[in-house]
Amino acid sequence: MSTIFSATVALSAALMHGSGVANAAPQGGLAPPWLGCALTWNDQNTAGITCTGGTFIGVALCADGRPLTGAAAARGTTSYVYCSSANSALHLPVLWGALPA
């Protein structure tokens, strides 16, 4: 099992079960604080996550319960997670996070 997949599954579980970490994070996200991340854009199918602390991979939970990842992105840019690529919509409220790349 890849490290990114394992981390994505753990992130998804934390988001879905309302852990204190997820609930306390800015804008409802879950990411290491040093990454300095925020949900900077979303519509019904896509989440855009931006981090300023380093290279990262955005993660979002889709309406069907599956976590998806975006492409790796450089600090200060946006990683887009497209739930439509999995024939789903974005979970609402938006549950997002980021992983160091």
C-alpha positions in Angstrom: 0.0 0.0 0.0 1.5 3.4 -1.0 2.2 6.0 1.6 0.0 8.5 -0.1 -2.9 6.1 -0.2 -2.5 5.2 3.4 -2.3 8.9 4.4 -5.4 9.6 2.3 -7.4 6.9 3.9 -6.4 8.1 7.4 -7.3 11.7 6.4 -10.6 10.6 5.1 -11.4 8.6 8.3 -10.6 11.7 10.4 -12.7 13.9 8.3 -15.7 11.6 8.2 -15.7 10.9 11.9 -15.4 14.5 13.0 -12.2 14.2 14.9 -11.2 17.1 17.0 -8.3 17.7 14.7 -10.5 18.2 11.7 -13.0 20.3 13.5 -10.4 22.6 14.9 -8.6 23.1 11.6 -9.1 26.3 9.5 -12.1 26.2 7.2 -12.8 22.6 8.2 -9.7 21.1 6.7 -7.1 18.7 8.0 -3.5 19.3 7.1 -0.2 19.6 9.1 -0.2 23.1 10.5 3.2 23.9 9.0 1.8 23.4 5.5 -0.3 26.5 5.9 -3.2 25.3 3.9 -6.7 26.7 3.0 -9.6 25.7 0.9 -9.4 28.5 -1.7 -12.0 27.4 -4.2 -14.8 25.0 -4.6 -17.9 24.2 -6.6 -20.2 21.2 -6.5 -17.6 18.9 -8.0 -14.1 20.3 -7.3 -12.1 21.5 -4.3 -9.0 23.8 -4.7 -6.6 23.6 -1.9 -3.6 26.0 -1.6 -0.7 25.6 0.8 2.2 28.0 1.5 4.5 25.8 3.5 5.8 23.4 0.9 5.0 21.0 -1.9 1.8 19.2 -1.1 -1.1 17.1 -2.5 -4.7 18.2 -2.0 -7.3 15.7 -0.7 -11.1 16.0 -0.6 -13.9 13.7 0.3 -16.5 13.1 -2.5 -20.2 12.7 -1.9 -19.9 8.9 -2.4 -17.5 8.7 0.6 -14.3 8.2 -1.4 -11.3 10.4 -0.8 -9.6 11.7 -3.9 -6.3 13.4 -4.3 -5.3 16.2 -6.6 -2.0 16.6 -8.4 1.1 17.5 -6.4 1.5 21.3 -6.3 4.3 23.7 -5.4 4.0 26.0 -2.4 1.7 28.9 -3.1 -0.2 27.2 -5.9 -3.4 25.2 -5.9 -4.1 21.5 -6.0 -7.5 20.7 -7.5 -9.4 17.6 -6.5 -12.0 16.6 -9.2 -14.7 14.4 -7.8 -16.4 14.4 -11.2 -13.4 12.2 -12.4 -14.9 9.5 -10.1 -18.5 10.2 -11.2 -19.3 11.9 -7.9 -19.8 15.3 -6.5 -17.9 17.0 -3.7 -19.1 16.2 -0.2 -21.0 19.1 1.4 -19.9 20.6 3.7 -16.5 20.4 2.0 -14.2 18.1 3.8 -10.6 18.7 2.6 -7.0 18.3 3.6 -3.5 18.2 2.3 -0.5 15.8 2.5 3.1 16.8 2.2 4.4 15.6 -1.2 
